[in-house]
Amino acid sequence: MVTAATVVGVSEVLRFTVEYEPPDETGAIVARVREVPSALSFGHTREEARANVLDALKLMLSPEPGTSDEDTLDVPLAS
């Protein structure tokens, strides 16, 4: 199952596709972001899995603590 998700950042809106795996033997549903293969998480419902994977993605996109503006790089988003 695939659904669209939107993450709102400071100055841009990014659209991602969240994919779900069927529940495993424990009932856990794995959710992953198609465009960011390392962004994945799980939950016991689709809603929980979606919320968890979006939290993981937000953490991945957040600047590291202690970085300054000089340490960041602005990358334009594809249109």
N, C-alpha and C positions, 0 to 999 in steps of 0.2 A: 504494500500500500504506500502511496506517495501523496504528500501534501505540501503545500507551499507555506513558507514561514517568512516573516519580515522582521529584521533586526534594525532598530532605529539607533543610529549613532549620533555623534555630536552634530555633524553637518551633512550626512548622507543617509539614504535609506538603501539597505542591501536586501536583495531577495535571494532566498536559499530554498532548496528542495529538501524536505525531511522524508526519509524512507524508513519504513518499519519492517522488522522481521516478525514472523509469526511467534507467538509465545513459546518459550522453551518448556522443558519439563517442570520447571519451578513456577511457571506463569509469568516470567519476566519477558518484557517486550523490549527489544533493542531498537533504538532510533539512531539514525546517522544522517549527517548532512552530506548530500551527494557531492556538492562542490568542494567540500573540505573533508576528505576521507578520514582524517584523524579526529574529527569531531563526532563522537558517539557517546551514548549513555543508555540507560535503561530505566524502566519503571514497570509497575504492576498493572498500569492501564496505559492506553495510548496517550491520554492527556498528561499523565505523569512523565512518561518517556519523552514526550515533546518538550515539556517544560524543562526537564533535566538536560536534554541535548542543546536547547537554546541557551541555558545557563553556561554549559561547557563552551559553546561557541563564543559567547560574550567574554568569557574569561580568556579564551585564546586570542581574541581581537583587542583586548585591553592592553594598554602600555604597561610595561614592567614598572613596579614601584621604584622611585628614585630616578627615573629617566627624565631628562629635561627636553624642551622643545628642540634643542640642537641634536638630540639623540634619536629623534623620530624622523621618519621619511614619509612624505605624502605620496601615495600611489593613486593615480587617477583610476576610477572605476570604468570598466568597459560600458559603453552605451548600447 
